[in-house]
Amino acid sequence: LEVMPLMGTVDDLKRAVAAGVAPIVSVLRGAGRHALVVTGYDPRGVQTMDPSSGAGELSWAGLRSIWGEPGPLVVVLPRGAAPRGVPLARWQAGGRRYAAEAWARRAAPLGDTPQALSLYDRAVAADPGFGAVRYDRAVRRGRLGAAPAEVCPELARAGRDGAPPAAVAAARQAFSCPAPAPPGASSPSSPGPPRRGARRPRPGTRRTLPSQPSDARGAL
């Protein structure tokens, strides 16, 4: 079986039920949360199965008041045989994001400790494209003494994956990361092909680099 926890919507509930899948929702009950299985729906609301009290019904407004939208949802599907009409890719992506957020919530109270870093490693492994979690891991690494060569590429990737730009810029400054090259700038290690008509230096000829960059925006 493939178990996908995610933050789902009423549309996800309807799609699951229509495909013959009974989704499980986590709803508020007292000071904690409780699981309900959604077995059907109609214009008035949903039919449910409660492990503690049996079959029941909830209006759509009643469901939203104790579940929220989006709300915690678990979908269980046969592995490799998803029913038609199921947005499998979106649910799988939602499951990865949900798992990463869960690991990050466990890590956050532990501060700058190896234990927190280990949990952030799990969060990034669960959803490698989650920029905010990758940013948190990079910051923890830096505070725990990792070298800029390890921290800075991680911050750059976090920025590309949607981490807040201001936070990424502040962290890059705090950990002495080199300024990113302007878009379209060529890398000094990859000069590219010579211009047509340019004279190639003879073997053994020493080339002198300018003392100042021609464009200040390219200076690190």
LINDAQUI-V604533 format. One record per residue. PSI is psi in whole degrees, 0 to 359 (NA if undefined). OMEGA is omega as a letter, one per 40 degrees, with the letter a starting at -180 (999 if undefined). Layout:
PSI | OMEGA
PSI | OMEGA
This chain:
149 | i
117 | a
122 | a
103 | i
138 | a
170 | i
108 | a
173 | a
172 | i
323 | i
322 | i
319 | i
313 | a
318 | i
318 | a
311 | a
318 | i
332 | i
3 | i
19 | i
132 | i
104 | a
153 | i
126 | i
147 | i
116 | a
159 | i
137 | i
113 | a
230 | a
1 | a
205 | i
158 | a
147 | a
135 | i
141 | i
126 | i
118 | a
348 | a
174 | i
161 | i
182 | a
337 | a
330 | a
211 | a
151 | i
139 | a
162 | i
119 | a
124 | a
335 | a
336 | a
358 | i
203 | a
147 | i
182 | i
151 | i
138 | i
163 | i
320 | i
321 | i
321 | i
313 | a
328 | a
334 | a
350 | a
317 | a
168 | i
113 | e
155 | a
165 | a
129 | a
140 | i
129 | i
131 | i
121 | a
154 | i
131 | a
127 | i
8 | a
58 | a
138 | i
157 | i
147 | i
354 | a
127 | i
71 | a
313 | a
318 | a
320 | i
321 | i
318 | i
319 | i
323 | i
320 | i
317 | a
319 | i
316 | i
318 | i
318 | i
322 | i
315 | i
320 | a
322 | i
323 | i
328 | a
323 | a
315 | a
348 | a
354 | i
208 | a
76 | a
157 | i
328 | i
318 | i
318 | a
322 | i
321 | i
324 | i
326 | i
318 | i
323 | i
315 | i
322 | i
326 | i
322 | a
85 | a
338 | a
11 | a
96 | a
321 | a
320 | i
321 | i
322 | i
312 | i
319 | i
318 | i
318 | i
317 | i
318 | i
316 | i
317 | a
335 | i
7 | i
9 | i
150 | a
152 | i
327 | i
337 | i
323 | a
318 | a
315 | i
327 | i
320 | i
320 | i
317 | i
320 | i
318 | i
319 | i
333 | a
13 | i
6 | i
150 | a
125 | a
321 | a
319 | i
318 | i
317 | a
318 | i
319 | i
320 | i
321 | i
318 | a
326 | a
18 | i
43 | i
144 | i
150 | i
139 | i
146 | i
146 | i
151 | i
132 | i
355 | i
141 | i
149 | i
138 | i
332 | a
350 | a
77 | a
342 | a
177 | a
150 | i
152 | i
151 | i
131 | i
349 | i
142 | a
129 | i
137 | i
143 | i
150 | i
136 | i
354 | i
132 | i
130 | a
135 | a
125 | i
147 | i
148 | a
336 | i
141 | i
148 | a
336 | i
118 | a
335 | a
340 | a
357 | a
142 | i
NA | 999
